[in-house]
Amino acid sequence: MNKYEFAVILNGKLEDEAKAEAIEKVKELIERFGGTIIKVDDWGKKRLAYEIQKIREGFYYFINFESESSAPIEIERRVRIMEPVIRFLNIRLDA
């Protein structure tokens, strides 16, 4: 099992309900592909360094999880097509 940190930036114009639903979908994807969520860190709404798709602010989330090495690839494939997600990054943490 490897440890990963998955950073997700959601559209800053989302309502609370849509924001919670999007993060729940990401967490469900992690668990569906055999991952175990360790921690979810909500950084709140922050200004982006540069404009993305005419959006200037986003909600930042960092999800730490453990999984097999094949899971992050599948998770990224599914998150890439989620509409509320404007950016994401998955990093394998050193043991």
C-alpha positions in Angstrom: 0.0 0.0 0.0 1.3 3.4 -1.0 0.3 6.7 0.6 -1.0 9.5 -1.6 -2.1 13.1 -1.4 -4.8 14.2 -3.8 -5.3 18.0 -4.2 -8.6 19.1 -5.7 -9.7 22.7 -6.6 -13.4 23.1 -7.1 -15.1 26.0 -8.9 -15.4 29.0 -6.5 -18.9 29.7 -7.6 -20.4 26.5 -6.3 -23.1 26.4 -3.6 -22.4 24.5 -0.4 -24.5 21.5 -1.4 -22.8 21.1 -4.8 -19.4 21.5 -3.3 -20.1 18.8 -0.7 -21.5 16.5 -3.4 -18.4 16.9 -5.5 -16.1 16.1 -2.7 -18.2 13.1 -1.7 -17.9 11.8 -5.3 -14.1 12.1 -5.1 -14.0 10.2 -1.8 -16.3 7.5 -3.2 -14.0 7.1 -6.1 -11.0 6.6 -3.8 -12.9 4.0 -1.8 -14.3 2.2 -4.9 -10.8 1.6 -6.2 -9.6 0.1 -3.0 -8.3 3.2 -1.2 -8.5 4.0 2.4 -9.0 7.7 3.3 -6.8 8.9 6.1 -7.6 12.6 6.2 -9.6 15.3 4.3 -8.2 18.8 4.7 -10.5 21.6 3.7 -8.6 24.9 3.0 -11.7 26.8 2.0 -12.0 29.4 -0.7 -8.8 30.9 -2.0 -7.8 33.2 -4.9 -6.2 31.4 -7.7 -2.7 32.4 -8.9 -4.1 32.9 -12.4 -7.5 32.8 -14.0 -8.7 29.3 -15.1 -11.8 29.2 -17.4 -12.7 32.8 -16.4 -12.7 31.6 -12.7 -10.7 33.6 -10.2 -11.4 31.7 -6.9 -11.6 28.0 -5.9 -12.3 25.7 -3.0 -9.1 23.8 -2.1 -9.2 20.2 -0.7 -6.4 17.9 0.2 -7.3 14.2 0.6 -4.7 11.8 2.1 -5.3 8.1 1.4 -3.6 4.7 1.0 -4.1 2.4 -1.9 -2.5 0.1 -4.4 -0.4 1.7 -7.2 -3.0 1.2 -9.9 -5.8 3.1 -8.1 -4.6 6.7 -8.6 -4.6 6.3 -12.4 -8.3 5.2 -12.4 -9.2 8.0 -9.9 -7.6 10.6 -12.0 -9.4 9.4 -15.2 -12.8 9.8 -13.5 -12.0 13.1 -11.7 -10.7 14.7 -15.0 -14.3 14.7 -16.4 -16.1 16.0 -13.3 -17.5 19.4 -14.1 -17.0 21.2 -10.7 -13.3 20.2 -10.6 -11.1 22.9 -12.3 -7.7 21.4 -11.2 -6.4 18.3 -9.4 -3.0 16.8 -8.6 -2.2 13.4 -7.2 1.2 13.0 -5.4 2.7 9.8 -4.0 4.1 10.5 -0.5 7.5 9.0 0.5 7.3 6.3 3.2 
